[in-house]
Amino acid sequence: METPPSPPLFVPNPAPPPPPAKSGSLKWVLFIVLAVVIVIAVLTAVTVPAYRTMKRKAQEAGERRLEAAKPKLPLSAPDKAAVDAFGARVARAVNEKDTAFLASVTDSEAMADRVFVPLGDGIDTQQAKRGFINGLQRNASGLFNNVMGSEVKFMSQGERDGFPTVRLRVMFESGAVSFIDLLVRLDRSRTVKAVDIFTFVFGSYATTEARNAMLLMMTKDQSSPLRVALGMKDYDPVTTEALIKMSTALRLGRGEEIVSQYKGLSQALKNERMFFLIYLQGLTTLQSESDEMNDLYRAALMRAPELLGEESATDFLRVDLQFMDNDFAGAEESLRKTEDKVGRDAYLTQMRALMFLRLNKVDEAQRLEREARKMEPDLLSLVDLRLLIHAARKDYPALVNELRELKTARQVVITREQLTEPEYEEFLKSPEFANWEEENR
């Protein structure tokens, strides 16, 4: 089907057909794995003056609060049911843009404790902490501000860092896909609130990235002892300003400005996790615009596993490169390994099916399509997958029946102009397609 003129992922050769946009028309949206790190909106909301005036002071009360926020694990059956209901409700609230609900379930105090308490004894963080909380509370949807407009699916419940978790799949409007864990707490009435986000692709907590960015923003003489203790480097005010500018540019969607700022950094700074994260995200919106940006994006993806660490979903990051190289067997393996980390997921399963289809393993592709359909019958990209499977089998009557079902269910009529993939070449010449065109004149 028709590829958008500026897809989010540049692929020089015909790529595996990705899922359609959820607008109703079946436009192809190329699959990419990098998504905006949710914490950035939080970081930029905290006032820089507050960062720069932090002093050392014990946070014993905060440490007690931090421990008290962790429920006793494993959860009881009623508590598990409450967490499951919370996960489903959060997904629905994002999909329905229910900002009031989302704002009400962000525990900004507990999240701030996770940012500031680990700084240790002697850090006076009250001003900065208040700025952090105020920044969260100013967001209309609290912690979920950066996923608004996305399609979110509740996947499963689990545990991480002493907290119950709600695992979500986030499909951004750009076509990007991310998997996250919401760390949650329950009070005595079983009211559930979110205290942190773990992003699989980057292998990090929102609060950890917030704390690291905060330290980077502090001036050299104020932060040196603390940075040494935490294994971080010192930065002069010029570098601090560069980080602030890059963070702001990311929040405003100014990819060119991010790349320009990053190019001006020293190699040591380019290797710093926070700078690299912002740069990598900026490139996801630019890499289709020119050969230069594509080359930069490719080089960044090659470096990502090393700079982001073993906890990151490095296999997921490799998928883009494997698509670019038409290494469909490698991409299928990477998707399978990603599924091992995040759990069974219909979207990952149908992407694996597309890889097998590109490898001419039609039976395997069809088996995985059936598995994905059982998990998530309403996943729209499965329609495209079935169309391609029918085309690969040259089962044109079945293909036309699928088109009719789509027309009935979604009032969408697929035309010749949308069937641009090579698999459809013979179908377009067939009597079955001629009859389909005649039906829809």
N, C-alpha and C positions, 0 to 999 in steps of 0.2 A: 504494500500500500504506500501511499505517498509519504515521503520523508520530509519533515519540516526543513525549510531553507537554512536554518541555523540550529542544528541539533546540538545538544549539550555535550556530545562526545564525537570527535572527529574520527572516522574510520575510513581509511583510504580505499579499502576494498569492500565489496558487499558484505554487510554485517548480518549476524543473526537477527531475524525480525524481532523487535522488542514489542512490549505491550502497547496498546493504543492509549492515547490520552483519554481521560475519563469524561471528556466534554460531550460525548455522544457520538461524534464522528470518529471513525477508526483511523485517525492519523497515527503514524508510527512515532513512538518516542524512544530514542536510543537509550539502552540501559547503561547507567553509570552507577558506580558504587560509592562515590564520595558525596557526603551530605554536609550541610553547614553544621559546625559544632555548636550545639545549643547554648553552650556557656557564654559565647561571645557577647550576646545581648546583655547578659548579666554583668560581665566585666566592665563594659563601657558605661553601665549605669552607676558604677561606684565612683565617687568623686576622687580625682587624682590628689587634690590637696589633703584629703583624709589619709590617703596612702602615705604621703610624704611627711605627715606629722605623727606617725605611729611611734610609740616608745615602748620599752620593755616593761612588762608587768605580769604577774602571775594570773592565770585564768582557771583557778581551781573550781570555781562555781561552774564555769563552762564545761570543764571536763566531766563534772558530775552530771550535768544536763546531757552531755553527749552520750554517756553510758545509759542514762535513764531513758533516752529516746529509743534504745534498741529493745524490741520485744523479746520475750523469752522464746527461744526456738528449740524444737520445732513448734509451729503454731498449732493451736487446737483446731478441731474441725470447724467450729463457728468462726474463728479468726481467719482461717483459710477461705471460707466462703465469703467473708467480708472483703478480703483482698482481691479475690476473683471478681466480685461485683464491682469493686473500685476500678480494676483494669478495664473491664468492659465499659464502664461509665466514662472513664477518661477518653477512651477511643471514640465513643459516641459524641462526647462533648467537643473534641477537636473537629470531628467531621461535620458537626452541626454548628460550629463556631460559637459554642456556649461559653463565652469568656467569663461570665460571672461564676459559673461552677468551677472553671479551671483556676481562677484567681483564689477561690475559697479553699482549694485543696493544696495549695503551695505552703508548706511550713517554712516560712522565711527565717524564723528564729533558729530552728534546728539546722537549716542549711547554712546559715551564717556561722553557727558553732562549728560545723564541719570545715568551714574555711579557716576560721581564726584560732580555734582552740589548739590545733596541732602546732601553731607557732611557738608554743612553749612558755616557760616562765619568763617574766620580765617584759612582756609585750603589752603595752597599753593600746588595745584595739577598739576601744569603745566608739570613738568617732568614726573610724573606718567601718566598723561593723554596722553602725546605725545608717551610714551612707549606703552600704550594701543592701540592707533590709529595705530602706526607702526606695532604692532603685528597683528591687524586685516588686515591691508593692505598687510602684508607678506603672508597671506593665499591666495592661488590661487583662491579660490572661496569666499573670504570674510567671512561673517557671516555664510555661508552655508557649511563650510568645513567639518563638522562632519556628514552631511547627504549625502554627495557624495557616490554614489554606492547604494543608497536606491531607492525605488520606491515611488514616492510622488504623491498624489492626491489632487487637489484643491477642497475643500468642499464648502466653503461659505464665505461671507463677513460679518463683524460685527463691534463692537466698544469695546474698552477696554482702560481704563486709559486716556481718552480724545483723543485717536487716532483711526482711522479706522483700522480694522484688516483683515487679510487674513488667513483663517483657512485651515490647511493642515493635511492630514494623511500621516505619514511616516512609510513605511514598510522596516525595515532594512534587510540586507542580512542574518543576524543571525536568522531571524524569529520574532524579536522584533517589536512591533508596538507602535507608539506614535502619539499623536495629539498635534499640536502646533498652536498658533496664532502668526503671524507676525504683529507687530505694524508698520504702515507705515505712511509716510507723502507725500504730493504732493506739487510741486512748481507751479508757475503761468502757466507754460506750461503743467501742468498735468503730469509731470514726477514723477513717484512713486518710493520711496526708503524705505528700511526696516530700522527701528531704534531700534528694540528690538524683543525678542522672549519670549512668555509666554508658558511654558510647562505644559500641563494639569495634567499629572501624578504626578508631584511634586508640582504643584500649585505655580509656581514661575517664575519671570522674569529673563532672563539671566543677565541683568544689576544689579539686586538686589544680585544675587549670586556672581557676580563679585565683587561688593562692599564689601560684607561680607567676601569673601575670602581675599580680599586686607587687610581688617582690621585685620584678623587673622594672616596675614603674617607680620604685623608690630611688632616691639619689644615692650616690656611692658612699658618702660618709655616714649616712643613716643606716644603710643596710649591710655593710660589709661583714660584720661579725655574724649576723644571721644567715647571710648567704653562704658564708664559709661552712657554718654548721649544717646547712641543708645541701651542700655540694653544688651551689649555684655560683655563677660568675658575677662580677661587678660590672655595672654599666654607667657610662657618663650620661649627663642630662640630654645630650643630643640623641643618644641611642634610645633613651627613655621616650623622647618625643616621637621617634620613628615608630616605636611599638604602639603608641597611642594613635598616631596617624593611620597605621595599618589596621588597627582594630576598628577605628571609626570608618575607614573605607570599606571594610568588610561588612559592617552593619548597614552601610548605605548602598552596597552593591557596586562599588567602584573597583572592578577588577584591575583595570589598567594602572590605577594608582597604587594598588598593592604590589603589582609586579615591579613597577618603577622603584618603589621604596625598597623592596627586597634586593633588587639588583645593586643598590647603593650600599648594602651592608657588607661588613667584612665576612670572610669565609667562616670564621668562628661563630658569628651571629647567625649566619645562614643555616648553621647546623643546630642552632638552639630550637628545641621543640616548639615553643610558642610562636616564634617567627615563622618556622616552617609550616606549622598548622595553618596559619593565616594565608600564607603564600599558596599552599596547595589548594585551599578552598577557593581562593581568587582565580586560580587557573582553570577550575572546573567550568567557569562561565565564559572563558576566553579561548580555550584550546581549539575550538572549531573555526576561529576567525582568521587564522593565518598559519602558515607552515612554522613560523617562529614560535607561536604560542603552542602549537601541537608538540614541537620538539621540547619546549620547556616543560610541558605537562608530562610528557613521556619520561623525561629525565627525573622529574620530581617523583613520579610513581616508582621509578627504579630505586630511589633513595628512601622511600617511605618506610619500608619494613625496618631498615637500620635505625632511622631517626625516631620512629614512633615506638619501638620496643616490641618485645615478644608477646606482650599482652594484647597488642592490637590485632585485628583480624587481617593479617597480612595476606592471607589467601584471597580474601575479598578484594583487597587492593590490587592484586595481580590480574584480576579478571579483565580490567580495561586493557592492559598491555596485551593479554592473550587474544582479546577481540581484535586489536589493531593488527596483530600478526597472523590472524586467521588460524590461531592455534586452538581449535575448538575442543580437542581432546583435553588440552591443558586447562581451558576455561571450565569444562565440565568437572574436572577433578578439583579445581579451586572452589567451585560452587558447592560441591559435595562436602569438602572440608569445612567450608563456612557453615553449611547446614549442621555439621557435627558440633560446631561451637554454639550456634544460636538456637538450634532445635529445628524440628521439622517445620517447613514453611512452604505453602503452596506456590508462592512467587519464585523462590529458589528452585523448587522442583520443576516448575514449567520452564525456567531458564535452562536447567539441565536438559530438559527434553528438547529444547531448541538446538542445543549443542549436538545432541545425538542426531537430530534431523540433518544438521549440516554435515555430519559424518556419514550420512546415508544409512543410519541405523534406525529405520522407521519403526520397527517393532518396539525397540527400547523407548523411542520417543513417545509412542502411543501408550505404552505401559505407564510411563511417568505422567503423561497427561491425565490418565484415569486416576492416578494417585492424587494428583493436585486437585482434581475436580471433587474428589471425596472430601478433601480437607477444606476447600473453599469454593463451593459451586458457583458463586457469583463473581469470581475473579475474571474481570473482563478480558485480560490478555489470553485467557484460555481459549476464547473464541478464535483469535488469530492463529493460535497454535493448532487447533483442530482444522481450520481451513488449509493450513500448510500441509498437515498430515494427509488430508484427503487429496491435495494436489500431488504430493509425492507418490501416493499410491495410484494416481490417475483415476481415482474414484470420483468422477465428476458429478454423478447424481447425488452422492452424499454431500459433496461440496455445495451444490445448489440448495439442497435441503437445509444445510447450515446457514446459508445466506437468507433463506426464507424465515428461518427461526429468528435470526437476528432482526430482520425487518419487523416481524410480529412483536418481538419482545421489547425492542428499543427504538422502533420506528427509524431504523437506519438502513438505507439502500446503498449497497456497495456497487460502484460503477467500474468500468474499464480503467478509468484514470487512477483509481486507487490500487489496482492490482499490478504493481510495478515489479514485484520480485520475480526472479527468473523461474521459480517453480510454477508460476501461473502462465507462462508463455504458451504452452500447449492448450491449457484450459481455455484461454481467450479465443482460440481458434475452433473450439469444440461446439457441437450442436447444443449441448447443455447450456453453455454460456449464451449462445444466440437466443435460446428460449428465455433465459433469465432476462436478457436485455429487452426482449419483446414484452415480457410481463410488466416491465416497469417503464414503458414508454408513456 
